[in-house]
Amino acid sequence: MSPAKIWISYYTMLRKEFVRMVRIWSQTLLPPVVTTGLYFIVFGSFIGSQLQAIHGFSYMQFIVPGLIMMSVITSSYMNTVSTFYFAKWQRNLDEVLVSPTPDWVVIAGYVSGGVMRGLLVGTLVLIVSLFFTHLIIYNIAVLLCAVVLTSVMFSLAGLVNGIFAKGFDGISIVPTFVLTPLTYLGGIFYSIDQFPPFWRAVSLFNPILYIVNAFRYGFLGFSDVSIATSFTLLIGITLVLAVTALVLFKRGTGFKN
């Protein structure tokens, strides 16, 4: 395919996903904003007002970057896994597969849809957070790189999950039993510097800890872990997932008989 035709294929997939997302905004954009708003009220205003500052910032300021990132992670993942699975289930994917569109363009289309939703939700949550606290931006380059890479990574993870999913339960097992626990234990509501040495060492095995701290560094200028390590991990996992998705597409795993 020529570059012009590749662009048309990619743009068509992206436009379709955007229209779908906006049409059912009450399901795709509103729920995470409402849920995170409740976190701001309960943990930030009610509980946070009773807690001491962390690294010189109020508890509300401390948790806002983590809550934004949590919404980005969840939205990016769920958008891709659900979109791809339903495309298989309704046989809409067959129309894409019989076209001359390269596999990497199809992957990019689905992943871009997840990134688009993740960033939209993250922006909305950021706007809501401004009603509860004052935020500063310490390093906008780190902030943007962290949020975009995270959205791409979890969109790819959702795509891989969608490829293997054989039923509706298959698209909910990973978010429920893997993604949610790792997210809540990823340093959103606490600093691991407050932990005893053993539990601090255990926390370092949670990849979401590095993601949340990289994003928090972009806002507040401090991190519990090395920023270089955080971005190395982000880029490494993203590349592994991208290669995995491409190999699975080449083999037709999960959607070709």
Secondary structure, 3 states (H helix, E strand, C coil): CCHHHHHHHHHHHHHHHHHHHHHCHHHHCHHHHHHHHHHHHHHHHHHHHHCCCECCECHHHHHHHHHHHHHHHHHHHHHHHHHHHHHHHCCCHHHHHCCCCCHHHHHHHHHHHHHHHHHHHHHHHHHHHCCCCCCCCCCHHHHHHHHHHHHHHHHHHHHHHHHHCCCHHHHCHHHHHHHHHHHHCCCCCCCHHHCCHHHHHHHCCCHHHHHHHHHHHHHHCCCCCCHHHHHHHHHHHHHHHHHHHHHHHHHCCCCCC
